[in-house]
């Protein structure tokens, strides 16, 4: 996906989560597998053989057609690997696709219990990991700050093409989170002080992303959920200041 598309996709995802939070809803499963680019209706009538020689796409793709009137040439869900940014620019010009959040199976009202705890490791929040691993809580509550952390992880993956904690298992996640964060929640101190050695991991966001995005993610990846920025603050961050001027590349 072109880099300028990446920022617009991240912004539209943030707007979607702001809407959910405004309505008192926690999504509780914000990850790339639940984010889709909805493309121009003209794509529905294209021959899928036109796409066979293109490279792998970056996000799941949904074509906006009614299942009842589905075209025989192309299914609503495109599963053939293809370089969708290039293909889309050919068929739709400068009409931008929209990013949508799907799969509300884990969504629930703020302050209510969700279904039994399920969390993809790449988006699992420090408060949930701490509750599961240290406090032995089977189903910790998932509240709006969890969506903020998960969206930050999704933005990181959209921009860099790599999962935030790729290859790290649940029992080691806390160490990586502490290494990345600027401060330690007070309730974590007893656990931290009992570790045989100080955590000596190096986690450098600076290697892959811009200063503006680093400043945003530093506010997102805060271990204490009460100190984490809100979705409204995230979507209003200066890193998104130029998003309305983004256009498809020629």
C-alpha positions as CSV (number, residue, x, y, z in Angstrom):
1,X,0.0,0.0,0.0
2,X,1.3,3.5,-0.8
3,X,2.6,5.3,2.3
4,X,0.1,8.1,1.9
5,X,-2.7,5.6,1.7
6,X,-1.4,4.1,5.0
7,X,-1.9,7.3,6.9
8,X,-5.4,7.9,5.5
9,X,-6.3,4.3,6.5
10,X,-5.0,4.9,10.0
11,X,-7.0,8.1,10.3
12,X,-10.2,6.5,9.1
13,X,-9.8,3.7,11.6
14,X,-9.3,6.2,14.4
15,X,-12.5,8.1,13.3
16,X,-14.4,4.8,13.4
17,X,-13.2,4.0,16.9
18,X,-14.1,7.6,18.1
19,X,-17.6,7.0,16.8
20,X,-17.9,3.7,18.7
21,X,-16.6,5.3,21.9
22,X,-19.0,8.3,21.5
23,X,-21.8,5.7,21.4
24,X,-20.5,4.0,24.6
25,X,-19.2,1.0,22.8
26,X,-15.8,-0.8,23.2
27,X,-14.8,-2.7,20.1
28,X,-12.3,-4.9,22.1
29,X,-10.8,-6.6,19.0
30,X,-9.1,-3.9,16.9
31,X,-6.6,-5.5,14.7
32,X,-5.7,-5.6,11.0
33,X,-7.8,-8.8,10.5
34,X,-10.9,-6.8,11.3
35,X,-10.1,-3.7,9.1
36,X,-11.0,-3.6,5.5
37,X,-10.6,-1.2,2.6
38,X,-14.0,-0.7,0.8
39,X,-13.4,0.0,-2.8
40,X,-15.1,1.8,-5.6
41,X,-18.3,0.1,-7.0
42,X,-16.7,0.0,-10.5
43,X,-14.3,-2.7,-9.2
44,X,-17.2,-5.1,-9.0
45,X,-17.4,-5.5,-12.7
46,X,-13.7,-6.1,-13.4
47,X,-12.4,-9.4,-14.5
48,X,-10.4,-11.1,-11.7
49,X,-7.9,-12.3,-14.3
50,X,-6.8,-8.7,-14.6
51,X,-5.4,-9.0,-11.1
52,X,-3.5,-12.3,-11.3
53,X,-0.1,-10.8,-12.0
54,X,-0.1,-8.2,-9.2
55,X,1.8,-8.4,-6.0
56,X,0.3,-9.1,-2.5
57,X,-2.0,-6.6,-1.0
58,X,-1.7,-5.2,2.6
59,X,-5.2,-5.1,4.0
60,X,-8.3,-7.3,3.6
61,X,-10.4,-5.9,0.8
62,X,-14.2,-5.7,0.5
63,X,-16.0,-4.7,-2.7
64,X,-19.3,-2.8,-2.1
65,X,-21.9,-5.0,-3.7
66,X,-25.1,-6.6,-2.6
67,X,-24.7,-10.3,-2.0
68,X,-28.1,-10.9,-3.6
69,X,-27.0,-9.3,-6.8
70,X,-23.4,-10.5,-6.8
71,X,-21.5,-10.4,-10.0
72,X,-20.3,-13.7,-11.4
73,X,-16.9,-12.2,-12.3
74,X,-15.7,-11.1,-8.9
75,X,-16.7,-12.1,-5.4
76,X,-17.4,-9.5,-2.7
77,X,-14.4,-10.6,-0.7
78,X,-11.2,-10.5,-2.7
79,X,-8.8,-13.3,-1.6
80,X,-6.5,-13.4,-4.7
81,X,-3.2,-11.8,-3.8
82,X,-2.9,-8.5,-5.7
83,X,-1.4,-5.1,-5.4
84,X,-4.7,-3.3,-4.7
85,X,-3.3,0.2,-4.5
86,X,-2.0,-0.1,-8.1
87,X,-5.1,-1.8,-9.3
88,X,-7.5,0.6,-7.6
89,X,-5.7,3.7,-9.1
90,X,-6.3,2.3,-12.5
91,X,-10.0,1.7,-12.2
92,X,-11.0,4.5,-9.8
93,X,-8.6,7.3,-10.5
94,X,-8.4,9.6,-7.5
95,X,-11.5,8.3,-5.7
96,X,-10.2,7.1,-2.4
97,X,-11.3,3.8,-0.8
98,X,-12.7,3.9,2.7
99,X,-11.4,2.0,5.7
100,X,-14.1,0.2,7.8
101,X,-14.0,-1.8,11.0
102,X,-15.7,-5.2,10.8
103,X,-16.4,-8.0,13.3
104,X,-18.2,-6.7,16.4
105,X,-18.4,-10.1,18.0
106,X,-16.3,-8.9,21.1
107,X,-17.9,-5.4,21.2
108,X,-19.8,-4.4,24.4
109,X,-21.1,-1.4,26.2
110,X,-18.6,0.5,28.4
111,X,-18.6,-0.8,31.9
112,X,-20.2,-4.2,31.1
113,X,-18.6,-7.6,30.9
114,X,-17.6,-8.8,27.5
115,X,-17.6,-12.4,26.4
116,X,-14.9,-14.8,27.8
117,X,-11.6,-13.1,27.3
118,X,-10.0,-13.4,23.9
119,X,-7.2,-11.3,22.6
120,X,-4.7,-11.5,19.7
121,X,-1.3,-11.0,21.2
122,X,-0.3,-8.3,18.8
123,X,-3.0,-6.0,20.2
124,X,-3.3,-7.3,23.8
125,X,-3.1,-4.4,26.3
126,X,-0.7,-4.3,29.3
127,X,-3.5,-4.1,31.8
128,X,-5.1,-7.3,30.4
129,X,-1.7,-9.1,30.2
130,X,-0.9,-8.1,33.8
131,X,-4.3,-9.3,35.0
132,X,-4.0,-12.6,33.2
133,X,-0.3,-13.4,33.9
134,X,0.3,-11.8,37.3
135,X,-3.1,-11.5,39.0
136,X,-4.5,-14.7,37.4
137,X,-7.7,-13.1,36.3
138,X,-9.4,-15.2,33.6
139,X,-11.5,-12.5,32.0
140,X,-10.2,-9.0,32.8
141,X,-12.4,-6.1,31.8
142,X,-11.8,-4.5,28.4
143,X,-12.6,-0.8,28.4
144,X,-12.0,2.2,26.0
145,X,-8.3,2.6,26.8
146,X,-7.8,-0.9,25.5
147,X,-9.1,0.1,22.1
148,X,-6.6,3.0,22.1
149,X,-3.7,0.7,22.7
150,X,-4.9,-1.8,20.1
151,X,-5.4,1.0,17.6
152,X,-1.9,2.2,18.2
153,X,-0.6,-1.3,17.5
154,X,-2.7,-1.5,14.4
155,X,-1.3,1.9,13.2
156,X,2.2,0.8,13.9
157,X,1.6,-2.3,11.7
158,X,-0.1,-0.4,8.9
159,X,2.8,2.0,8.7
160,X,5.7,-0.4,9.2
161,X,4.3,-3.6,7.8
162,X,5.4,-5.4,11.0
163,X,3.6,-6.5,14.1
164,X,4.5,-4.5,17.2
165,X,5.5,-7.6,19.2
166,X,6.1,-10.1,16.5
167,X,7.1,-13.5,17.8
168,X,6.7,-12.6,21.5
169,X,4.5,-15.0,23.6
170,X,2.2,-13.9,26.3
171,X,4.5,-14.6,29.3
172,X,7.2,-12.3,27.8
173,X,5.0,-9.5,26.7
174,X,5.1,-7.6,30.0
175,X,8.9,-7.4,29.7
176,X,8.7,-5.9,26.2
177,X,6.0,-3.5,27.2
178,X,8.0,-2.2,30.2
179,X,11.0,-1.8,27.9
180,X,9.0,0.3,25.5
181,X,7.2,2.4,28.1
182,X,8.4,5.6,29.7
183,X,6.9,4.9,33.2
184,X,5.7,2.0,35.4
185,X,2.2,1.9,36.9
186,X,2.5,2.0,40.7
187,X,0.6,-1.3,41.1
188,X,3.2,-3.0,38.9
189,X,6.1,-2.0,41.2
190,X,5.9,-5.0,43.5
191,X,6.0,-7.3,40.6
192,X,8.9,-5.4,39.0
193,X,10.9,-5.3,42.2
194,X,10.8,-9.1,42.5
195,X,12.4,-9.8,39.1
196,X,15.8,-11.4,39.5
197,X,17.3,-9.0,37.0
198,X,16.4,-5.6,35.8
199,X,14.7,-5.7,32.4
200,X,17.4,-5.0,29.9
201,X,15.5,-5.1,26.6
202,X,15.9,-2.4,24.0
203,X,12.8,-1.5,22.0
204,X,13.4,1.4,19.6
205,X,10.3,2.7,17.8
206,X,12.7,5.2,16.1
207,X,14.1,2.6,13.8
208,X,11.1,2.4,11.5
209,X,8.8,5.5,11.8
210,X,8.8,9.3,11.8
211,X,9.3,11.6,14.8
212,X,5.6,12.7,14.5
213,X,4.3,9.1,14.7
214,X,6.8,8.3,17.5
215,X,5.4,11.2,19.6
216,X,1.8,9.9,19.0
217,X,2.6,6.3,19.9
218,X,4.5,7.4,23.0
219,X,1.1,8.8,24.2
220,X,-0.7,5.6,23.2
221,X,1.7,3.0,24.5
222,X,1.3,4.0,28.2
223,X,1.1,1.1,30.6
224,X,-1.4,2.7,32.9
225,X,-4.7,2.9,31.1
226,X,-5.8,5.9,33.1
227,X,-2.8,7.8,31.8
228,X,-3.3,6.8,28.1
229,X,-4.7,9.3,25.7
230,X,-8.3,9.1,24.7
231,X,-9.5,8.4,21.1
232,X,-10.5,12.0,20.7
233,X,-7.0,13.1,21.6
234,X,-5.5,10.5,19.3
235,X,-7.5,11.5,16.3
236,X,-6.6,15.1,16.9
237,X,-2.9,14.5,17.1
238,X,-0.7,16.7,14.9
239,X,0.5,13.6,13.0
240,X,-2.9,13.5,11.3
241,X,-2.8,17.2,10.5
242,X,-2.2,16.7,6.7
243,X,-4.5,13.7,6.3
244,X,-7.3,15.7,4.5
245,X,-4.9,16.7,1.8
246,X,-3.8,13.1,1.0
247,X,-4.4,12.1,-2.6
248,X,-3.7,8.9,-4.6
249,X,-0.3,9.0,-6.2
250,X,-0.2,9.5,-10.0
